[in-house]
Every structure is written in C-alpha cells, then in structure tokens.
C-alpha cells in the first residue's frame, strides 16, 4: 500500500493505522470532511492504544461507523 496524499496530513498514528487496515481506510474515505475531523479529534484524545484500536476497528464496518457518531 502506498501513502496517499490525503493520509500524509493525518496524525501519524491514525495514518499508519489506516494504512494497515484496508477496511478502516475505506470507511474513513467514505466519511464527509466534518466526520473525518471528528475522527481525527477522537484519535487525538485517545488515552491508550486500546482506545485508538477501538476507533480504527469501528471504521471497519458500517455499524461501527454509525456507533462512532452516536
């Protein structure tokens, strides 16, 4: 997988996680700009790797994406 220009502006941990998880990457790419900003802020606020992993895993499915925005 190559690094997209869109992902180079993301926080390093989020960009790396998306590059390693194709389904999460596709989920992220399907979001609006506002939703992407929301995800970026949630990732910046994550207090642990487990919390970050949960956010990334949630982007891997439609149900998970909906749950992120409840």
Beta strands, then each sheet from edge to edge (+ up, - down):
end
